[in-house]
Amino acid sequence: METQARYSLIGLFTLCVIAAAFALVYWLRGAGGFSERATYRVVFESPVTGVLPGSPVLFNGIAVGDVTKLHLNPDDPRQVIATLSLAPETPVRVDTQAGLVSQGLMGAPSIALRGGTPAAPRPSSTGGAPVLTADPAATQDVSEAAREALRRLDTLIADNAEPLHGILANLSTFSEALARNSSRLDRILEALERLGGGGPAKAPARIYDLSAPHAFPTLDKVASGQLTVPEPSALVLFDTQKILVRPQMEESLALDAQWSDSLPKLLQAKIIQSFENASYPQAVARPTEGLTADYQLLIDIRSFQVMLLPAPNADVEFSAKILAGDGRLVGSRIVHASVPVQATDAAAAAAGLNEAFSKAATELVLWVASLI
């Protein structure tokens, strides 16, 4: 019995706390609260769709209170009476008008108070809360604004129906084309990535060098005079580091390999080394400032590539001219060497061109030594 009595007291206490909480909430949302509130009534002559108890009340755009009650006038069913609870310092006058405003196109409406002259008295009433004047077109303004916005949207869609249809048709066509070429999409993206400099890092090109010949026959006579070898001249085609292949007479291709230097500079260095390897008795060097030479060896590169027709062969050809110190032409000659190659890959092409150059350089050294 004592246990049941304790449970009854606990239940009664809980119900009292809940009732007190509801009473406090009702009191705070009503005309009371922590501060004094001013109560007004607004009579609307048309529906106030969307306005609910708790909806905000604005005065010149500033929130000053809220709606505490909405009810119909029992004597005139066309009228809706809204009870407002406002801050007491709100400057409401007898000529203040009430209306409805909407917070955006889809926002909930709220009651807006506006107007009122400073000299007008505050509203008063002997029978309940003072009544404010409602703008007759208040609810129509909100509804008309929404209808006008929807009307404009409908007009916009109607005017652009054909372009929108075309856009959707184009999107459908593009989607179908994309589906048909989905298997090629990865390759297209890879090609674009390579075009923009992306993609996996490309393996560096293999580099090859030329070898100056070492074995020379005994010179018929002892050469005299100092010899300089300027950098050979060449067409733009041969002024490169690329190893070239000519598949037909009017076409040259570059292999994925290169010489250790541009071809004119490389030939200049290797020709000088060839004279040195032949034990040329006098000085041979590049032209330098302050060096007075007895002779100049002028080289013009005509061919330095692998010819594929009629049979693969490494072809080296250049013209050579010997000028005396006074500008006199001592001699000129076309030096040509050709060596068959077994394959057209970079390694075989470099080996064949190196062998052909060795033959041409040997012929050049012997010819120059015989003239000077």
Helices and strands as residue ranges (DSSP letters): H 2-29, E 38-44, E 56-59, E 62-73, E 76-86, E 97-102, E 109-114, E 131-134, H 138-159, H 161-180, H 182-195, E 206-208, E 227-228, E 242-248, E 251-259, H 263-277, E 284-285, E 295-307, E 313-324, E 329-340, H 346-371
